[in-house]
Amino acid sequence: MKFEEVYEIKELIGKGSFAEVKKCVNRKTSQLFAVKEIHYEDAEHREKVENESEVRSILIIRFPVGLKVSS
C-alpha cells in the first residue's frame, strides 16, 4: 500500500538540506501526523544521512510520527 493511499499530505511545516516535514492526515482515522520525508541522491548519500543522529533518534521515538524515505 502506498503512503499516499493511507495519508493525505497537507502543508509543508519545515524544510532542511535533505528533508521536508509535512503535516498529514490519516484518511481512515482523521488523526494528524507530522511526516519527515528524506530525499536521497544515491546510495552513498543515503548511508551518510542514516548515520546522522537525527535520523536514528526519529526511529527510536515512540509517539505518532511518520517517516517517509525516498530515493
N, C-alpha and C positions, 0 to 999 in steps of 0.2 A: 504494500500500500504506500502511495506517495504521501509525503509530508503535507502537501497542499490539499490532499483529499480529506485529511483529518483536521487541519488547522486553516483558518482564514488569516492571511497575513495582513496586518494593518500598517500603521505608520512607522517610519524609521525613528528609533529612540536615540541611537548613537552610532558613531562610526569611528573605527580605528584604522590602523595601517593595513590590516589583513582580515578585518571582521566588521560586521554590522550587527547591531542589536535592534530587533524589530518587535513590536507589540503584535501578538496574535491571539486568536480566539479559537478554542476547541469547538468545532462545528456541532458536535453532539451535545456537549455539556454547557456551552457558553462560558466556560472558565477562561479567564485571561492568563496569558503567559508572556514572558519575555524570552525571545529566542535569539541566541547568538549564532549567526551564520558565518562560518570561517571559510575563506576563499584561499585555495592553494594554487600556486603557479605550476608546481611539479612535485615529484616525489621528494626531492631534496628539501624543498621549501616546506612540505608537509612535516617532514621529520624535525626540522628546525622549530616550527610552530608548536608541534606537540611536546617538545622538550621545554617549552616555556611554562613556568609555574602557574600562570593564569589559567591555561587550558587544563592542567592537571587538577587545579583547585575546583574548577567548574564541574569536573567529572565526579568529584567527591561530595559536593554539596547535595544535601538530601531535602530539597523542597522543590515545588513545581518550577522547573526551569527546563527549557528546551535547548538542544544543541544540534544544529544542522550543519553538516560538513559537506562541502562541495569542492570538486576539482576543476 
